[in-house]
């Protein structure tokens, strides 16, 4: 891979990471502020915002999948690696390859069916709150799982590539 192309890919990767992290911070901050406001309004004035609870539910979905995307990006996701603890070093690479490709497959299936779900919601015309269509709020499902599938696939494929001596 040429040096220039590698730099472009590295810059794109950094920009995507910045966008993901910014969305996580923005969503979490917004959730905390909205939930606090809702609690104060309910306890102080026996009222609340009718759209706050559904908004918080959607925000939890988004922050969960954005967090999972960030975890796979940084290779900090939950991993069941009991087998790799007892395998010799030479076999660990192969088991990680299999688990990466299996994870990519599962995330791909979830992205596919998440996309179908969003499409059916779009066809149905479901409204969540404040005239916001449900499918817009649910787009994170196929997007998040699709990004995770791509990351697992790329990680797995990079494990196949012969390592050069440095």
C-alpha positions in Angstrom: 0.0 0.0 0.0 1.4 3.4 -1.0 2.4 5.9 1.7 0.0 8.5 0.4 -3.0 6.1 0.3 -2.2 4.9 3.8 -2.1 8.5 5.1 -5.5 9.2 3.5 -7.0 6.0 5.1 -5.4 6.9 8.5 -6.9 10.4 8.3 -10.3 9.1 7.4 -10.1 6.6 10.3 -9.3 9.4 12.7 -12.1 11.6 11.4 -14.6 8.7 11.8 -13.4 8.2 15.3 -13.8 11.9 16.1 -17.4 11.8 14.8 -18.2 8.7 16.8 -16.7 10.1 20.0 -18.4 13.5 19.5 -21.8 11.8 19.0 -21.3 9.7 22.1 -20.4 12.8 24.2 -23.2 14.8 22.8 -25.8 12.1 23.3 -24.7 11.3 26.8 -24.6 14.9 27.8 -28.1 15.5 26.3 -29.5 12.4 28.0 -28.2 13.5 31.4 -29.5 17.0 31.0 -32.9 15.9 29.7 -33.3 13.2 32.4 -32.3 15.7 35.1 -34.8 18.3 33.8 -37.5 15.7 33.7 -36.9 14.7 37.3 -36.8 18.3 38.5 -40.0 19.2 36.6 -41.8 16.1 37.9 -40.7 16.6 41.5 -40.9 20.4 41.6 -43.9 21.2 39.6 -45.7 17.8 39.1 -45.3 18.2 35.3 -42.9 17.0 32.6 -42.1 17.0 28.9 -44.3 14.6 27.0 -41.6 13.8 24.5 -38.7 13.4 27.0 -39.2 9.7 27.9 -39.5 8.4 24.3 -36.5 10.6 23.4 -34.5 9.1 26.2 -35.4 5.6 25.1 -34.2 6.3 21.6 -31.0 8.0 22.9 -30.3 4.8 24.9 -30.5 2.8 21.7 -28.2 5.2 19.9 -25.6 5.5 22.7 -25.6 1.7 23.1 -24.8 1.0 19.4 -22.4 3.9 19.1 -20.6 2.6 22.2 -20.5 -0.9 20.7 -19.1 0.7 17.5 -16.4 2.5 19.5 -15.6 -0.7 21.4 -15.0 -2.7 18.2 -13.0 0.2 16.8 -10.6 0.2 19.7 -10.7 -3.7 20.1 -12.2 -3.2 23.6 -15.4 -5.2 23.0 -16.4 -8.2 25.2 -14.6 -11.3 24.1 -15.0 -14.8 25.3 -11.5 -16.0 25.1 -11.3 -18.9 27.4 -10.0 -21.1 24.6 -7.2 -18.7 23.6 -5.8 -18.6 27.1 -4.8 -22.3 26.9 -3.7 -22.4 23.2 -0.1 -22.1 22.1 0.8 -18.8 20.6 0.8 -20.1 17.1 -2.8 -21.2 17.2 -4.1 -18.0 18.9 -4.0 -16.1 15.6 -6.2 -18.7 13.9 -8.8 -18.7 16.6 -8.9 -14.9 16.6 -9.3 -15.1 12.8 -12.3 -17.5 13.1 -13.9 -15.4 15.9 -13.4 -12.2 14.0 -15.0 -13.6 10.8 -17.8 -15.2 12.9 -18.5 -11.9 14.6 -18.5 -10.2 11.2 -21.0 -12.7 10.0 -23.3 -12.3 13.0 -23.1 -8.5 12.9 -23.8 -8.6 9.1 -26.9 -10.7 9.7 -28.1 -8.3 12.4 -27.4 -5.4 10.1 -29.4 -7.1 7.3 -32.4 -7.8 9.5 -32.1 -4.4 11.2 -32.3 -2.9 7.7 -35.4 -4.9 6.9 -36.9 -3.8 10.2 -36.3 -0.2 9.4 -37.7 -0.6 5.9 -40.9 -2.2 7.3 -41.2 0.7 9.8 -40.8 3.1 6.9 -43.5 1.3 4.9 -45.8 1.2 8.0 -45.4 4.9 8.6 -45.0 4.5 12.4 -44.6 7.7 14.4 -42.7 7.6 17.7 -43.2 11.0 19.1 -43.6 14.7 18.0 -44.3 13.6 14.4 -40.8 11.9 14.2 -41.0 8.7 12.1 -39.9 5.6 13.9 -37.6 4.5 11.1 -35.4 7.6 11.4 -34.7 6.8 15.1 -34.1 3.1 14.3 -31.6 3.7 11.5 -28.7 3.2 14.0 -29.6 -0.5 14.2 -28.5 -1.5 10.6 -25.8 1.3 10.6 -24.2 0.2 13.9 -24.2 -3.5 13.2 -23.0 -2.8 9.6 -20.0 -0.8 10.8 -19.2 -3.5 13.4 -19.4 -6.2 10.7 -17.1 -4.2 8.5 -14.6 -3.7 11.3 -14.6 -7.4 12.3 -14.2 -8.4 8.7 -11.3 -6.0 8.1 -9.6 -7.1 11.3 -10.0 -10.8 10.3 -8.7 -10.1 6.8 -5.7 -8.3 8.2 -4.9 -11.4 10.3 -4.7 -13.4 7.1 -2.1 -11.0 5.6 1.4 -12.3 6.0 3.3 -10.1 8.6 6.4 -8.4 7.3 9.5 -8.3 9.4 10.2 -4.8 10.6 
